Amino acid sequence: MCGTTNMPAESVARAWPTAAPTTSASPSSAYHSSTSSNPTITAYAMKRLLHSIHIMMAAAILTATASAASSTGITRNIDFHRAGPDMRVAMELVLDSLHLGADHQIYVTPVINGGTADSTQRVALPTVLINGRNMHYAYERGSLRREIVDSYNLSAEIWRHNGRPQQHPYAETTPMRRWMYGPKAFLSIVYDTCGCGVPAGREIVKIPLGLTPVMRHAYLTPEVTELPVAIHEGKARVQFEVDRTELHPEPYKCRNGQRIDNREQLSIIYDSIRYATSDPNVEIARIDICGYASPESPYSHNDYLATNRSRALAEYIGERFSLPAEKCTYSAVPENWGEFREMVVASPELTDRQRADLLELIDAPAYGPADYDAKERTLKTDPRFARLYRDMILPKWFPRLRATKFAISTRLKPMSDEQLARIIDTDPEMMSLNQMFRVARLYPEGSPEFNRVIGIALEHYPDSPVANLNAAVAAIAAADYDRAALLLDRAGDSPQAENARGVVAVRRGDFDSARTHFLNAADRLPEAAKNLEELPQ
């Protein structure tokens, strides 16, 4: 892994503070003195230094706009990469455009920084010292201030010959540290032009090391499950002949002279089915028919009538709408005591005493058919209820208990992924998590469209570990590690979730935690095994 940089010219322009000029004729005293009694020489030295800065700025601008090579000031082609157990930093010092005063010098030091407040995460590589003519002679004689020179680990000293092309290659290594893999680690080039040491120098370039291991993400394809259904419920009072189970959809005269006309009630069911299937994208998943009988006959007989009447209606509806038998189911409630109780509670025709007595009877425990038959006998014969039963309950209330409730369940028709993509914004509640993920896969991972669909899946399946995991992986890809960590709290313990937790730990520089998570998944997920190999030792 390596890094290069193209340094903007404005950064270079800020890089060169003016060193204090001196007037002494002696190279040694020139360095030791930071003041001058000769204003003419001071102004001249200042003018020469400013002239050098302007030349360097122009050269840097030209380089930044005309060359693809990395550069910053006098450093170009900066390269750094991991070389086995070491970090290797290389660059060129190109002095062609540098006009350095005879009494001036520049210390150039590459520094690797962890980007944190931890002072131990900083390594200064060997320094190159560039001297003007007088400073070079002073260096040769050893007459420069030793405490300054010795504070640097010099790798080379260069005498700048102004006006001449002059380059110097630089290449140094330092042992790799674990913190160098951190996401905030960077390389800086530090220039010291004031002779006061690295801390007072000016960092004019910061280049991210980019050594954080390349991590592999793993989305999890949701299982194929039954599609969500929309349920449309209704009630109809389909009539049957006394003690008979045949359905009469057309007007019919019974043997006892009673006339039955079910057209209006059946239309309630027909209209509900048509409404439920009015969306061309849906189909009927199932129709459930449940018949209710009133409790005025023996329980077993009511069970027989309610069950077979429900079956007759279910078969008729199935034939009319071309539904297979398994899509049109039926059931029965032999005696509709629940709705009978609701009538008693709501009726204004009862006295408080009558209401209390009836509720006591209805709420009495019943463990089987015999108990229900005993309740019916009490209604008919008990003096508290007999007249009420004859005049109101039997003729007015019980007919209303003989009803058919139906529930129409609809779901999406089988569709291609492209068709699903067209309805995910209009009918997402009808889609399974698997279908949503199939739509997401139509787009490149990390694209706005992909992330939008992953977000829709999470919105409609907020408690799904798979939806939370995939949203977390999308957040990792977008470098939103805080959001990813929150989502992973609800993502379960799948290998993909453990891998994602490891990736978040790597991005936060916590390689120990990352190793634990990758180990938990490495034997079940190739991406986790590969990520484990990428971790620094």
C-alpha positions in Angstrom: 0.0 0.0 0.0 1.4 3.4 -0.8 0.4 7.1 -0.9 1.2 10.1 -3.0 0.0 13.6 -3.0 -0.5 16.7 -5.2 0.0 19.6 -2.9 -2.0 22.8 -3.7 0.1 25.9 -4.3 -1.6 27.9 -1.5 -0.2 25.4 1.0 3.3 26.0 -0.3 2.9 29.7 -0.1 2.3 29.5 3.7 5.2 27.2 4.3 8.1 29.5 4.4 8.5 31.8 7.4 11.3 34.3 7.1 14.3 33.5 9.2 15.9 36.3 11.1 18.8 37.6 8.9 22.2 38.4 10.5 25.1 40.8 9.7 28.2 39.1 11.0 30.9 38.1 8.5 31.6 35.0 10.4 29.5 32.0 9.5 29.5 30.8 13.1 28.5 34.1 14.6 26.0 34.6 11.8 24.1 31.6 13.2 24.5 32.5 16.9 23.2 36.0 16.5 19.5 36.6 15.9 19.7 40.4 15.9 21.5 42.9 13.7 22.9 46.4 14.2 23.0 47.0 10.5 19.5 47.8 9.1 20.8 47.9 5.6 22.1 44.4 5.6 18.9 43.3 7.4 16.7 44.8 4.8 18.9 43.2 2.1 18.7 39.8 3.6 15.0 40.1 4.1 14.6 41.1 0.5 16.6 38.1 -0.7 14.6 35.7 1.4 11.3 37.1 0.2 12.6 36.9 -3.4 13.3 33.2 -2.7 9.8 32.7 -1.4 8.2 34.3 -4.5 10.3 32.1 -6.8 9.3 29.0 -4.9 5.6 30.0 -5.0 5.7 30.4 -8.7 7.5 27.1 -9.2 5.0 25.3 -6.9 2.1 26.7 -8.8 3.6 25.6 -12.1 4.3 22.2 -10.7 0.8 21.8 -9.1 -0.9 22.7 -12.4 1.4 21.0 -14.9 2.6 17.9 -13.3 0.9 14.7 -12.0 3.8 14.0 -9.7 3.2 14.8 -6.0 4.9 17.9 -4.8 5.0 20.4 -2.0 7.5 23.2 -2.1 10.9 21.6 -2.6 9.6 18.0 -2.0 8.3 16.1 -4.9 7.2 12.5 -5.7 6.5 11.8 -2.1 5.9 8.0 -1.8 5.3 5.9 1.2 4.4 2.2 1.6 4.7 -0.8 3.8 7.8 -2.8 3.1 7.6 -5.9 5.2 8.0 -4.9 8.8 8.9 -1.4 7.9 7.4 1.8 6.6 9.4 3.3 3.8 9.2 7.0 2.9 10.8 8.3 -0.2 10.8 11.6 -2.0 12.9 14.0 -4.1 14.2 17.3 -2.8 14.3 19.5 -5.9 16.1 22.8 -5.1 16.2 24.2 -8.7 13.9 27.1 -7.8 15.1 27.7 -4.3 17.2 30.8 -3.7 18.6 30.4 -0.1 20.4 33.2 1.5 24.0 32.5 2.6 23.0 32.8 6.3 19.9 30.7 6.1 19.1 27.1 6.4 16.1 24.7 6.2 15.5 21.5 8.1 13.2 19.1 6.2 11.8 16.3 8.3 9.2 13.7 7.4 7.0 12.9 10.4 4.5 10.0 10.8 1.6 10.9 13.1 -1.2 8.8 14.4 -3.6 11.7 14.3 -4.6 11.4 18.0 -3.7 13.2 21.2 -1.4 10.4 22.1 2.1 11.8 22.0 3.7 8.4 21.6 2.0 8.1 18.2 4.6 10.3 16.4 7.8 9.2 14.6 10.2 11.7 13.1 12.3 10.2 10.3 15.9 11.4 9.6 16.2 15.0 8.6 17.8 16.6 5.6 19.5 20.0 6.3 19.7 22.5 3.5 22.3 25.2 4.1 23.2 28.5 2.5 26.8 29.1 1.8 27.9 30.5 5.1 25.8 28.0 7.1 27.4 25.2 5.1 30.8 26.3 6.1 29.8 26.6 9.7 28.3 23.1 9.6 31.5 21.8 8.1 33.6 23.4 10.9 31.1 22.2 13.5 30.5 25.7 14.7 26.7 25.7 14.5 24.8 25.5 17.7 25.1 21.8 18.6 22.0 21.7 20.7 19.9 22.5 17.6 21.8 20.3 15.2 21.9 17.4 17.6 18.2 17.6 18.2 17.8 16.3 14.6 18.7 12.9 13.3 20.4 14.2 10.2 20.6 11.9 7.2 22.2 14.5 4.9 23.5 18.1 4.7 23.1 19.9 1.4 24.9 23.1 0.4 22.5 25.0 -1.8 24.2 26.4 -4.9 21.7 29.1 -5.9 20.9 29.3 -9.6 21.9 25.8 -10.3 19.7 22.7 -10.8 20.1 20.6 -7.7 18.2 17.4 -6.6 18.6 15.1 -3.7 16.9 11.7 -3.3 15.5 10.8 0.1 14.6 7.3 1.2 14.3 6.1 4.8 12.5 3.4 6.7 11.1 3.0 10.2 9.6 0.0 11.9 5.8 -0.3 11.5 3.7 0.5 14.6 0.2 -0.7 15.0 -1.1 2.8 15.2 0.2 3.6 11.7 -2.7 1.5 10.5 -5.2 3.7 12.1 -7.7 5.7 10.0 -6.3 9.1 11.2 -2.6 8.4 10.7 -0.8 10.7 8.3 2.6 11.7 6.9 3.6 15.3 7.2 6.6 17.2 5.9 7.9 19.5 8.6 10.0 22.5 7.6 12.0 24.4 10.2 13.5 27.7 8.9 13.9 29.5 12.2 16.5 27.3 13.8 14.3 26.6 16.8 13.6 22.9 16.4 10.8 20.7 15.0 8.1 21.8 17.5 8.3 25.3 16.2 8.5 24.2 12.5 5.5 24.4 10.2 3.8 21.4 8.8 2.9 22.3 5.3 1.5 19.0 4.1 -0.5 16.2 5.7 -1.0 13.1 3.6 -3.2 10.3 5.0 -1.2 7.1 5.3 -4.2 5.1 4.1 -2.7 1.9 5.6 -6.0 0.9 7.2 -6.5 -2.6 5.9 -8.9 -3.0 3.0 -11.9 -4.6 4.5 -14.5 -6.9 2.8 -18.1 -6.3 3.5 -20.8 -9.0 3.4 -24.5 -8.4 2.9 -26.9 -11.1 4.0 -29.6 -12.2 1.5 -32.9 -12.5 3.5 -34.7 -15.9 3.4 -37.6 -16.4 1.1 -40.7 -16.2 3.2 -44.4 -16.0 2.6 -45.4 -12.6 1.2 -47.2 -10.1 3.4 -50.9 -10.1 3.0 -53.5 -7.4 3.1 -56.7 -8.6 4.8 -60.1 -7.2 3.9 -62.8 -8.3 6.4 -66.6 -8.2 6.1 -69.8 -9.8 7.3 -72.8 -11.0 5.4 -76.1 -12.7 6.6 -76.6 -15.4 4.1 -79.8 -17.3 4.7 -80.4 -21.0 4.7 -83.5 -23.1 4.9 -84.3 -24.4 8.4 -82.2 -27.4 9.2 -80.7 -27.4 5.7 -77.2 -26.7 4.5 -77.7 -26.0 0.8 -76.9 -22.5 -0.4 -79.4 -20.7 -2.6 -77.8 -17.8 -4.4 -81.0 -17.0 -6.3 -84.5 -16.3 -4.8 -85.9 -19.5 -3.3 -89.1 -20.6 -1.6 -88.6 -23.0 1.3 -90.8 -26.0 2.1 -92.3 -24.1 5.0 -93.2 -21.2 2.7 -90.3 -19.0 3.8 -88.8 -17.0 1.0 -85.0 -16.6 0.8 -83.2 -14.0 -1.3 -79.5 -14.0 -0.8 -78.5 -11.8 -3.8 -77.9 -8.7 -1.7 -75.9 -10.4 1.0 -73.8 -12.3 -1.6 -73.1 -9.1 -3.4 -71.5 -7.8 -0.2 -69.0 -10.7 -0.6 -68.6 -10.2 -4.3 -67.9 -6.5 -4.0 -65.4 -7.0 -1.3 -63.5 -9.5 -3.4 -63.5 -7.2 -6.4 -62.3 -4.3 -4.3 -59.5 -6.3 -2.8 -58.3 -7.4 -6.2 -58.8 -4.0 -7.9 -55.0 -3.5 -7.8 -53.6 -5.3 -10.9 -50.5 -6.1 -9.0 -52.2 -8.3 -6.4 -53.9 -11.6 -6.3 -56.1 -13.5 -3.8 -54.0 -15.4 -1.4 -56.9 -16.9 0.6 -60.5 -16.4 1.5 -61.6 -17.5 4.9 -65.3 -18.1 5.5 -66.6 -18.5 9.1 -70.2 -19.3 9.8 -71.9 -18.5 13.1 -75.1 -20.1 14.5 -77.4 -19.0 17.2 -77.7 -21.1 20.4 -81.3 -22.3 20.2 -80.7 -26.0 19.3 -78.5 -28.7 20.7 -74.8 -27.8 20.4 -73.9 -30.8 18.2 -76.7 -29.9 15.7 -75.6 -26.3 15.6 -72.1 -27.4 14.9 -73.2 -29.6 12.0 -75.3 -26.8 10.5 -72.7 -24.0 10.9 -69.8 -26.1 9.5 -71.7 -27.4 6.4 -73.3 -24.1 5.6 -69.8 -22.4 5.7 -68.5 -25.2 3.5 -71.3 -24.7 1.0 -70.6 -20.9 0.8 -66.8 -21.4 0.5 -67.3 -23.9 -2.4 -69.6 -21.5 -4.1 -67.3 -18.6 -3.8 -64.3 -20.7 -5.0 -66.2 -21.8 -8.1 -67.4 -18.3 -8.9 -63.9 -16.8 -8.7 -62.0 -19.8 -10.0 -60.1 -20.4 -6.8 -58.6 -23.7 -5.9 -60.1 -25.4 -2.8 -57.0 -24.6 -0.7 -57.5 -20.9 -1.3 -61.1 -20.9 0.0 -61.2 -22.2 3.5 -64.1 -22.4 5.9 -64.7 -22.8 9.7 -67.6 -22.5 12.1 -68.7 -21.2 15.5 -71.5 -23.5 16.5 -73.1 -21.1 19.0 -72.4 -17.3 18.8 -72.4 -16.6 22.5 -69.8 -13.8 22.1 -72.0 -11.6 19.9 -75.0 -12.5 22.1 -73.1 -11.0 25.0 -72.4 -7.8 23.1 -76.1 -7.4 22.4 -77.0 -7.8 26.1 -74.4 -5.2 27.1 -75.6 -2.7 24.5 -79.4 -3.2 24.6 -81.4 -0.3 26.0 -84.5 -2.6 26.2 -83.2 -4.5 29.3 -83.4 -3.5 32.9 -80.2 -3.5 34.9 -81.4 -6.6 36.7 -82.1 -8.4 33.5 -78.8 -7.4 32.1 -76.9 -8.6 35.2 -78.7 -12.0 35.2 -78.1 -12.6 31.5 -74.4 -11.7 31.8 -74.0 -14.0 34.7 -75.5 -16.9 32.7 -73.5 -16.1 29.6 -70.2 -15.8 31.5 -70.7 -19.0 33.4 -67.9 -21.5 32.5 -68.6 -24.0 29.7 -66.3 -26.9 29.2 -68.2 -28.7 26.4 -71.4 -29.1 24.4 -73.4 -30.2 27.5 -72.6 -27.0 29.3 -73.8 -24.9 26.4 -77.0 -27.0 26.1 -77.6 -26.4 29.8 -77.3 -22.6 29.3 -79.9 -22.8 26.5 -82.3 -24.7 28.7 -81.9 -22.1 31.4 -82.7 -19.3 28.9 -85.9 -21.1 27.8 -87.2 -22.3 31.2 -85.8 -20.0 34.0 -88.6 -17.6 35.1 -86.1 -14.8 35.0 -85.5 -15.3 31.2 -88.5 -17.3 29.8 -90.7 -14.4 28.7 -87.7 -12.4 27.6 -86.5 -15.3 25.6 -89.9 -15.9 23.9 -90.6 -12.2 23.1 -87.2 -10.7 22.3 -84.2 -13.0 22.4 -85.5 -15.8 20.1 -87.4 -13.7 17.5 -85.2 -10.6 17.4 -81.7 -11.3 18.6 -80.9 -14.8 17.6 -81.5 -14.3 13.8 -78.8 -11.6 13.9 -76.4 -14.1 15.4 -76.7 -16.3 12.3 -74.1 -14.6 10.2 -71.1 -15.3 8.0 -67.8 -13.4 8.5 -65.3 -13.5 5.7 -61.7 -12.3 5.4 -60.1 -11.8 2.0 -56.3 -12.0 2.0 -54.4 -10.5 -1.0 -50.7 -10.5 -1.8 -48.5 -9.4 -4.7 -48.6 -11.5 -7.8 -45.3 -13.2 -8.8 -43.1 -10.5 -10.3 -39.7 -10.0 -11.8 -37.2 -7.8 -9.9 -37.6 -5.0 -12.4 -41.4 -5.1 -11.8 -40.9 -5.0 -8.0 -38.6 -2.0 -8.4 -41.5 -0.1 -10.0 -43.8 -0.6 -7.0 -41.4 -0.5 -4.0 -42.3 3.2 -3.6 -46.0 2.7 -3.8 -46.7 -0.7 -2.2 -43.7 -1.5 0.0 -45.9 -3.0 2.7 -46.9 -5.7 0.2 -43.2 -6.8 -0.3 -41.2 -9.3 1.6 -37.7 -8.4 2.9 -36.3 -10.8 0.3 -38.0 -9.0 -2.5 -36.7 -5.7 -1.3 -33.2 -7.0 -1.2 -33.6 -8.3 -4.8 -34.6 -4.8 -5.8 -31.6 -3.3 -4.1 -29.3 -5.7 -6.0 -30.4 -4.1 -9.2 -28.2 -1.1 -8.3 -24.5 -0.9 -7.6 -23.6 -1.3 -4.0 -23.2 2.0 -2.3 -25.2 3.9 -5.0 -27.9 6.3 -3.8 -30.6 3.9 -5.3 -29.1 0.9 -3.5 -28.9 2.7 -0.1 -32.5 4.1 -0.6 -33.9 0.6 -1.0 -31.9 -0.7 1.9 -33.4 2.1 4.0 -37.0 1.2 2.8 -36.4 -2.4 3.9 -35.3 -1.2 7.4 -38.3 1.1 7.7 -40.8 -1.7 7.0 -38.9 -4.4 8.9 -37.3 -2.5 11.8 -37.1 -5.5 14.0 -35.5 -7.8 11.4 -31.8 -8.6 12.2 -31.2 -9.0 8.5 -32.6 -5.6 7.7 -30.5 -4.0 10.4 -27.4 -5.8 9.3 -27.7 -4.8 5.7 -28.4 -1.2 6.7 -25.3 -1.3 8.9 -23.1 -2.6 6.0 -24.5 0.2 3.8 -23.6 2.7 6.6 -20.0 1.2 6.8 -19.6 1.7 3.1 -20.6 5.3 3.5 -18.1 5.7 6.4 -20.9 6.3 8.9 -19.5 4.1 11.6 -21.5 5.5 14.5 -24.8 4.7 12.7 -23.4 1.3 11.7 -22.6 0.5 15.3 -26.1 1.3 16.5 -27.7 -0.8 13.7 -25.4 -3.7 14.6 -26.8 -3.8 18.1 -30.0 -5.2 16.5 -28.4 -7.3 13.8 -28.1 -10.6 15.6 -25.0 -12.9 15.7 -24.8 -14.1 12.1 -21.3 -14.4 10.6 -22.1 -11.3 8.4 -23.0 -9.3 11.6 -19.7 -10.3 13.3 -17.8 -9.4 10.2 -19.4 -6.0 10.1 -18.6 -5.4 13.8 -15.0 -6.3 13.0 -14.9 -3.8 10.1 -16.3 -1.0 12.4 -13.6 -1.8 14.9 -10.9 -1.6 12.3 -12.2 1.8 11.1 -12.0 3.0 14.7 -8.4 1.6 15.1 -9.4 -1.1 17.6 -7.6 -4.0 16.1 -8.0 -6.3 19.1 -11.8 -6.1 19.0 -11.7 -6.5 15.3 -9.7 -9.7 15.6 -12.2 -11.1 18.1 -15.1 -10.4 15.7 -13.4 -11.8 12.7 -12.4 -15.0 14.5 -16.0 -15.5 15.5 -17.0 -15.6 11.8 -13.8 -16.7 9.9 -14.7 -20.4 9.7 -18.2 -19.6 8.2 -17.6 -16.5 6.1 -14.7 -16.1 3.6 -14.8 -12.3 3.9 -14.2 -12.5 7.6 -11.3 -14.9 7.1 -9.7 -12.6 4.5 -10.2 -9.6 6.8 -8.5 -11.4 9.6 -5.4 -11.9 7.4 -5.3 -8.2 6.7 -5.0 -7.1 10.3 -1.6 -5.9 11.5 0.1 -8.2 13.9 
